[in-house]
């Protein structure tokens, strides 16, 4: 099924919160499993662990000791987990029960070597693209770590990077890279040929302050974790700015269960200004599933905020030609 000719964007409301302090301390990424399972990578100091939940907040346990400085987590078709460790300059893999399947990668700047790997992403053939942050490049591997190709160098021109962080691959095989210190996103084909870039430093619409992650959905919409601006920005495939998310958190079911056994925190919450409690504090990753659920790792609030996309695909007959004004109110 290809991308629609157009979209009727009906809304993108807040859906729920997953996790709480002590359960999901400092979440940095979310990977998706079957039957609505979630694998939340948490990094606290020099230790990283994975908390396993379902979307409905069934607690499935945890996997400890997965990395020193874990950055990103992805799952393959067998629901094995792959985690980038920027401290050990490697990619570690585990099955869903937490049994180690091995690691690959070594420190260096040669082909197949890594220097603080950050974002990782699978393509349709389950090759892994790695944002090799301090080598300022992207590398492509088989999932067992065999080097395939690379591109990029240090700089701010087309196809150059200054500490690439987040990375994703869309259903067409194109690769999107968050160019962290250049405050932009670059898009490439699967061979590393430059397609376009967007973004610049700032806090206005379409501008970024140290963006950290990216996701692309089946409609071609692009989601960027604009971490330094404490927001997530949504762009269409052109890429044109559409809207932003600032955070709308409620208490998770886990947090409510905890609060109901603790009178003191209930009183403190009753006395607090709740408006800022809803907002993102360092949203560090974005992940979207096939049901239109957008998962945002709300790092400094120890939770994952979830939104649900409501958009109706349109045919050419249902979607009018471009108008002279980009606003909804035509003059």
PAFIDO-412809 format. One line per 2 residues: for each residue z negated, x, y negated of C-alpha. Coordinates in pm, whole numbers. Layout:
// PAFIDO-412809
Z,X,Y; ...
***
This chain:
// PAFIDO-412809
0,0,0; 111,153,-329
-45,131,-670; -7,-196,-862
237,-234,-1149; -56,-329,-1372
-416,-448,-1365; -604,-743,-1504
-935,-574,-1583; -1181,-858,-1539
-1495,-645,-1572; -1698,-358,-1435
-2057,-486,-1421; -2366,-299,-1311
-2433,-364,-941; -2762,-200,-841
-2980,111,-837; -3039,322,-526
-3330,566,-489; -3632,667,-692
-3846,966,-777; -3990,1142,-470
-3708,998,-259; -3398,1111,-446
-3523,1389,-671; -3244,1533,-886
-2941,1386,-705; -2626,1590,-760
-2364,1413,-548; -2299,1116,-318
-2078,1113,-8; -1961,799,169
-1998,719,536; -1899,432,760
-2079,96,759; -2183,148,394
-2383,463,466; -2454,696,174
-2538,1065,185; -2713,1165,-138
-2732,1539,-200; -3048,1629,-393
-3127,1970,-541; -3474,2063,-657
-3527,2427,-748; -3403,2655,-470
-3387,2385,-203; -3134,2112,-133
-3159,1816,101; -2962,1505,191
-3119,1161,171; -2947,902,393
-2932,540,276; -2711,238,309
-2577,56,4; -2838,-211,83
-3106,63,60; -3193,90,426
-3366,428,450; -3198,629,727
-3402,946,684; -3321,1285,543
-3168,1619,632; -3358,1917,493
-3250,2274,433; -2880,2202,390
-2828,2454,108; -3003,2664,-151
-2812,2546,-460; -2611,2254,-326
-2344,2128,-564; -2117,1882,-383
-2104,1686,-57; -1810,1521,122
-1759,1361,464; -1468,1392,707
-1326,1117,930; -1593,1187,1193
-1865,1157,929; -1951,1525,941
-2093,1655,613; -1957,1948,410
-2174,2093,133; -2093,2363,-123
-2369,2616,-187; -2320,2813,-507
-2612,3046,-431; -2481,3155,-91
-2112,3134,-192; -2024,2926,112
-1944,2583,252; -2193,2454,511
-2122,2172,756; -2348,1938,952
-2309,1632,1165; -2457,1305,1045
-2782,1376,1230; -2825,1706,1047
-2722,1947,1323; -2551,2254,1178
-2182,2294,1257; -2161,2633,1086
-2073,2783,751; -1774,2965,608
-1705,3166,297; -1829,3496,158
-1896,3633,-188; -1600,3796,-360
-1277,3738,-548; -1022,3799,-275
-822,3533,-95; -1066,3302,82
-1372,3455,-86; -1591,3248,-316
-1801,3299,-625; -2033,3003,-689
-1824,2726,-529; -1878,2390,-697
-1675,2076,-629; -1505,2019,-294
-1257,1750,-186; -1051,1657,118
-683,1570,113; -524,1327,359
-488,1603,622; -855,1699,575
-780,2030,413; -1054,2120,165
-991,2206,-198; -1270,2413,-354
-1343,2456,-724; -1422,2829,-709
-1616,2821,-1034; -1690,3183,-1126
-1353,3301,-996; -1196,3041,-1230
-956,2906,-970; -894,2645,-702
-864,2744,-338; -734,2540,-46
-868,2580,310; -854,2410,645
-1185,2240,709; -1290,2525,940
-1246,2769,651; -902,2921,707
-751,3016,371; -426,2837,279
-354,2889,-91; -497,2931,-440
-410,2889,-806; -564,2944,-1146
-713,3224,-1355; -958,3259,-1643
-839,3108,-1971; -765,2787,-2159
-390,2749,-2106; -212,2519,-1864
-331,2593,-1512; -609,2822,-1636
-979,2746,-1601; -1315,2834,-1748
-1562,2751,-1469; -1396,2458,-1289
-1661,2224,-1147; -1563,1882,-1012
-1248,1823,-808; -1082,1532,-630
-755,1448,-455; -588,1110,-496
-402,913,-229; -73,1066,-346
-201,1418,-284; -240,1517,-649
-542,1728,-742; -767,1667,-1044
-998,1944,-1166; -1282,1918,-1417
-1250,2231,-1632; -1615,2256,-1731
-1627,2506,-2016; -1289,2396,-2151
-1417,2035,-2173; -1106,1888,-2016
-945,1761,-1697; -632,1911,-1545
-403,1745,-1290; -184,1933,-1041
32,1855,-743; -80,1972,-400
88,2311,-451; -95,2377,-777
189,2292,-1015; 53,2168,-1348
117,1799,-1431; -101,1721,-1733
-435,1783,-1902; -654,1562,-2118
-979,1589,-2313; -1134,1823,-2567
-1483,1912,-2685; -1670,1633,-2860
-1847,1301,-2821; -1579,1053,-2925
-1369,844,-2688; -1175,1071,-2453
-1374,1379,-2554; -1612,1568,-2327
-1929,1774,-2339; -1947,1981,-2020
-1792,1732,-1775; -1906,1787,-1417
-1721,1559,-1175; -1421,1334,-1128
-1305,1053,-901; -978,858,-872
-952,512,-715; -670,333,-533
-537,195,-864; -505,544,-1010
-799,495,-1248; -980,820,-1331
-1360,845,-1367; -1516,1149,-1535
-1886,1236,-1536; -1924,1342,-1900
-2260,1499,-1827; -2345,1652,-2163
-2272,1322,-2339; -2481,1126,-2085
-2198,891,-1994; -1913,827,-1753
-1566,770,-1898; -1287,569,-1737
-917,644,-1796; -609,486,-1650
-346,694,-1471; -151,776,-1791
-433,892,-1878; -544,650,-2150
-911,590,-2232; -1030,249,-2109
-1409,232,-2136; -1738,414,-2088
-2057,359,-1890; -2391,454,-2047
-2631,336,-1776; -2778,-4,-1699
-3036,80,-1432; -3279,-165,-1284
-3559,-70,-1047; -3428,-11,-697
-3572,-208,-406; -3746,111,-295
-3903,148,-640; -4014,-215,-646
-4187,-174,-309; -4367,132,-446
-4468,-41,-770; -4612,-338,-585
-4875,-109,-432; -4966,72,-756
-5134,-123,-1034; -5139,167,-1281
-4760,222,-1297; -4711,-155,-1331
-4926,-154,-1645; -4746,152,-1783
-4407,-10,-1731; -4526,-326,-1903
-4627,-118,-2207; -4303,83,-2222
-3985,35,-2421; -3748,-34,-2131
-3421,8,-2322; -3393,388,-2280
-3505,359,-1917; -3170,205,-1828
-2956,487,-1965; -2807,783,-1783
-2986,1114,-1809; -2743,1384,-1704
-2497,1187,-1489; -2363,1469,-1276
-2130,1312,-1020; -1905,1010,-967
-1788,866,-634; -1592,544,-578
-1531,362,-251; -1258,127,-132
-1460,-179,-235; -1465,-72,-599
-1827,46,-598; -1878,335,-840
-2176,559,-756; -2316,776,-1038
-2576,1045,-965; -2825,991,-1246
-2974,1337,-1204; -3273,1346,-1438
-3378,989,-1357; -3388,1057,-981
-3158,772,-885; -2801,660,-824
-2661,388,-1047; -2392,168,-894
-2124,-38,-1070; -1867,-275,-917
-1509,-291,-1036; -1343,-629,-1077
-968,-587,-1130; -672,-794,-1011
-345,-614,-925; -45,-745,-1118
326,-750,-1042; 593,-666,-1299
644,-1039,-1360; 271,-1081,-1431
245,-785,-1667; 414,-800,-2006
595,-513,-2178; 407,-263,-2399
299,-395,-2740; 308,-229,-3080
-73,-239,-3111; -311,-103,-2846
-581,-360,-2927; -637,-696,-2764
-591,-863,-3104; -222,-853,-3198
-129,-887,-3565
***
